[in-house]
Amino acid sequence: MDYFKYTQDELEYLKKRDANLKEIIESVGIIERKVNKDPFQSLIGSVISQQISTKAAITVKQRLYSLTDNLNMDSLKVVSVEELKQCGMSYRKAEYIKGIIDSKVEENINYDDLHLLDDEEIIDILTSLKGVGRWTVEMLLIFSLNRKNILSYDDLGIRRGIMKVYSLESISKKDFQLYRDLYSPYCSIASLYLWEVSIL
């Protein structure tokens, strides 16, 4: 099993940068979050998971993997939107998944080389696909490509975490940038701890 990789040195950097975060890090300890190193699979999984429960997403993914022989390209080439829908997703979401599949089949996007690009380049490329927004790609950057400096304003859990840690009633996009600057270049590691705080 692969996990998001970070080091004690990165934690020490964050602890020195911010006393509030230091308290959280020392209280929570090391966090292990699973990753899928295949960005194509990760993107499909992220779109499936949008706006449904974790349990429902797992069921849909299992059906899709069964239908396509674990996302085998020969199976993906011929799968229809209707077949995708029968895995338990809406017609619109099935269309989005079909679009992602076609982008790989037709080689419009080279998923194998995404790791060579910087974060914003990857966001620009993948958000050109229908149903793929910035938040979805930011999660892929963390949980597939192990990028270290992602703090997503579009993630409700992250915003809630910041508000809890710093006793804020709300947070504007401008103020959010201050925290991004504070945690940089290890925003993704800070994100792990902010997510933990958000559910306490």
C-alpha positions in Angstrom: 0.0 0.0 0.0 1.3 3.4 -0.9 0.9 6.5 1.3 1.5 10.2 1.0 5.2 10.6 1.7 6.6 13.4 3.9 9.4 13.6 6.4 10.1 14.7 9.9 12.1 17.6 8.6 9.0 19.0 6.8 7.0 18.6 10.0 9.7 20.5 12.0 9.6 23.3 9.4 5.8 23.7 9.8 6.1 23.6 13.6 8.7 26.4 13.6 6.5 28.4 11.2 3.3 28.3 13.3 2.7 27.6 17.0 -1.0 26.6 16.4 -0.1 24.1 13.8 2.8 22.8 16.0 0.3 21.9 18.7 -1.9 20.0 16.3 1.0 18.1 14.8 2.3 17.1 18.2 -1.2 16.0 19.3 -2.1 14.0 16.2 1.3 12.5 15.3 2.2 10.9 12.0 -0.8 10.7 9.5 -0.9 7.9 6.9 -3.1 8.7 3.9 -3.4 6.2 1.1 -2.5 7.3 -2.4 -3.0 5.9 -5.9 0.1 6.6 -7.9 -1.8 6.1 -11.2 -3.2 9.6 -12.1 -5.7 8.2 -14.6 -7.2 5.8 -12.1 -7.0 8.5 -9.4 -8.9 11.0 -11.6 -11.7 8.5 -12.3 -11.9 7.7 -8.6 -12.1 11.4 -7.7 -14.9 12.1 -10.2 -16.9 9.1 -9.0 -16.5 10.3 -5.4 -17.9 13.8 -6.0 -21.0 14.5 -4.0 -21.7 11.0 -2.8 -20.8 9.1 0.4 -17.6 7.2 0.8 -19.5 3.9 1.0 -21.4 4.6 -2.2 -18.2 5.6 -4.0 -16.6 2.4 -3.1 -19.5 0.4 -4.4 -19.5 2.3 -7.8 -15.7 1.9 -8.1 -15.9 -1.9 -7.4 -18.6 -2.2 -10.1 -16.6 -0.2 -12.6 -13.4 -2.2 -12.0 -15.4 -5.4 -12.4 -17.0 -4.2 -15.6 -13.7 -3.1 -17.2 -11.4 -5.8 -15.9 -9.6 -3.4 -13.5 -9.7 -0.5 -16.0 -8.1 -2.6 -18.7 -7.6 -0.4 -21.8 -9.2 -3.0 -24.1 -12.3 -3.0 -22.0 -12.3 0.8 -21.6 -12.2 1.4 -25.3 -15.6 -0.2 -25.8 -17.4 0.7 -22.6 -20.5 2.8 -23.2 -22.0 5.7 -21.2 -25.0 3.5 -20.5 -22.8 0.7 -19.1 -21.0 3.2 -16.9 -24.3 4.5 -15.6 -25.3 0.9 -14.6 -22.4 0.9 -12.2 -24.5 3.2 -10.0 -23.6 6.7 -11.1 -25.7 9.4 -12.7 -25.9 9.8 -16.5 -24.0 13.1 -16.2 -21.2 11.5 -14.2 -21.1 8.6 -16.5 -20.5 11.1 -19.4 -17.7 12.7 -17.4 -16.0 9.3 -16.8 -16.4 8.4 -20.5 -14.7 11.7 -21.4 -11.8 10.9 -19.1 -11.5 7.4 -20.6 -11.6 8.8 -24.1 -8.9 11.3 -23.3 -6.6 8.4 -22.5 -7.7 6.1 -25.3 -7.3 8.8 -27.9 -4.1 10.0 -26.2 -5.3 13.6 -25.9 -3.8 13.6 -22.4 -0.5 11.8 -21.6 -1.3 10.7 -18.0 2.1 8.9 -17.7 4.0 12.2 -18.2 1.9 14.4 -15.9 4.5 14.0 -13.1 6.9 16.0 -15.3 4.7 19.1 -15.3 4.3 21.7 -12.6 1.1 22.0 -10.5 -0.6 24.7 -12.5 0.1 23.1 -15.8 -1.5 19.9 -14.6 -4.5 21.8 -13.3 -4.9 23.6 -16.7 -4.7 20.3 -18.6 -7.1 18.3 -16.5 -9.7 20.9 -15.9 -10.2 21.0 -19.7 -12.1 17.8 -19.2 -15.8 18.1 -18.5 -16.7 17.4 -14.8 -13.1 18.0 -13.6 -12.7 21.1 -11.5 -9.8 22.6 -9.8 -10.5 20.9 -6.4 -10.5 17.5 -8.1 -7.1 18.1 -9.7 -5.7 19.5 -6.4 -6.7 16.2 -4.7 -5.0 14.3 -7.5 -1.9 16.4 -7.1 -1.7 15.4 -3.4 -3.0 11.8 -3.4 -1.6 10.6 -6.7 1.4 12.7 -7.6 2.5 13.4 -4.0 2.9 17.1 -4.5 3.9 18.9 -1.3 2.5 22.4 -1.7 -1.3 22.2 -2.2 -3.8 24.0 0.1 -7.2 24.0 -1.6 -9.5 26.9 -1.0 -12.3 24.9 -2.6 -12.0 22.2 0.1 -14.6 22.8 2.9 -12.6 20.6 5.3 -9.5 22.7 4.9 -11.3 25.9 5.4 -13.1 24.5 8.5 -9.7 23.3 9.8 -8.1 26.7 9.5 -11.1 28.3 11.2 -10.9 25.9 14.1 -7.2 26.1 14.5 -7.2 29.9 14.5 -10.7 30.5 16.1 -12.1 32.2 13.0 -15.8 32.6 12.2 -15.1 32.8 8.5 -12.2 33.1 6.1 -11.9 35.1 2.8 -9.9 34.0 -0.2 -7.5 36.8 0.6 -6.9 35.7 4.1 -6.7 32.1 3.0 -3.7 33.1 0.9 -1.9 34.2 4.0 -2.1 30.7 5.4 -0.9 29.3 2.1 2.1 31.6 2.3 2.7 30.6 5.9 2.7 26.8 5.2 4.5 27.0 1.9 6.3 25.0 0.5 4.7 22.2 2.6 1.0 23.1 2.3 0.0 19.5 1.5 1.4 18.3 4.8 -0.4 21.1 6.6 -3.6 20.0 4.8 -3.4 16.6 6.3 -3.5 18.1 9.8 -6.2 20.6 8.9 -8.4 17.8 7.7 -7.9 16.0 11.0 -8.9 19.1 13.0 -11.9 19.7 10.8 -13.6 16.4 11.9 -12.8 16.7 15.6 
